[in-house]
Amino acid sequence: MLGTILIILVILLLIGALPRWGHSANWGYGPSGILGLILVVVVILLLLGRI
């Protein structure tokens, strides 16, 4: 159950990090950097068997 929620959350973050909309075009690398950090944490937790 937790894995499904994490997958949905990561997909939503990927969609939100794309600079497609006018208000997010000047955000720079902030959203993708945060998303990368979250992905690293999730992968580490998966490798350790915590999820």
Sequence and secondary structure as in RCSB ss.txt:
>XXXX:A:sequence
MLGTILIILVILLLIGALPRWGHSANWGYGPSGILGLILVVVVILLLLGRI
>XXXX:A:secstr
 HHHHHHHHHHHHHHHHSTTSGGGTT TTHHHHHHHHHHHHHHHHHHHT  
